[in-house]
Amino acid sequence: TMFVGRMRERHRRVVLLEEVSASSMEHLLEFIYVARVRLREESVAGVFQRGQRMVHLARLLGRLCLPLVDSVFFTDVLEADKLVQQCNDCWALLQEARLYHVYGREISSERTRPRRSSGWAEMIVVIGHNRSDISWTSLTEKLDPASGKWFPSATVPGYGKCEFAVCELQSHIYLSGGQLNSSDVWCLMPQLAQWVRVGRHKLLMARVLFACLRPQLYALGIYNGYQRLSSMECYSVFENAWKTVAPPLLTVSSSALARCSGKLSIIGGAVNNDRMQLSFRCSALTHVSSCPFSQKCIDAVSLSSTIYTAGGLLDKLYCYTPRNDTWSKVAELSMKLVHKKQLGILSHFISSD
């Protein structure tokens, strides 16, 4: 089930390949996308003489989900293999797997998406809270895009809240801030289907902007229930603790936070139309090109090294390209988006079916 390809599985029958020879290697590579191909180690080992395997090695490994391979197997078997070490074309594939194990879903390719037959799938997680006349009710569901089916998931324990922030890091969902217990941070672990309370914020953050970057969580506090904040905290998964990092240059509220090209970008807000950028290399905030609009209650999402913004009563979709430090208009919208979070941003993680 590690094999990948552009075509989805269409047949569930098991295919047995007996005594694969060198002459059938080309046919094997064309057929290998089927996740239910059953190969014996003895057959694979006899495909080529050792000196002839080098030609097809990179192409064969390129069809494997190396980032999803067990880290111990990857280190002890794949990286230790002499033939793999001698193949320069395999270095990029191995590096992609290493980066995925460290940075999580910041690294994305066809090899980081699990096959359906593996029992794991990318899920879209919806976390919300329904308000009744008496109290808030917590709700968490997940959607399988392949089947279009919704599945129940564990809800945030203890209470419901609003105005919280959610972020995904290494296939874990983190929830921060909100009107109640604003310093609490919760983590949804898909392996256990349970919410776990992790390290608390140093400050109360009733309204917070949340994003992950190489591979840490950054929380920008914009309101604590009483006043605007000018603080940013960074969470280390290994230490399970938050630390204070460089604050924004301006105290803003109702702004957007997006990750793109190895940096975090703070866009818009209630103060002015400035845009700030945080580099993880120096942990310092700097000004870059100003937005062509002055709005609050906006949101942003990154796609293909570009940041797209909407909301805040804008009737246009704008994009920012960090490489050129330029803004441009992408499209006219059919209506003005009034509230924050109306831009279609999908938080997804890998979960068992």
PyMOL commands that set and color helices and strands:
alter all, ss='L'
color gray80, all
select helices_A, chain A and resi 22-31+41-45+50-52+54-61+66-68+71-78+82-86+88-106+110-112+116-118
alter helices_A, ss='H'
color red, helices_A
select strands_A, chain A and resi 15-16+37-38+120-131+136-144+149-152+165-169+172-176+185-189+194-197+207-213+216-223+228-236+241-245+256-260+263-267+275-279+284-287+298-303+306-311+314-321+326-337+348-352
alter strands_A, ss='S'
color yellow, strands_A
deselect
rebuild
show_as cartoon
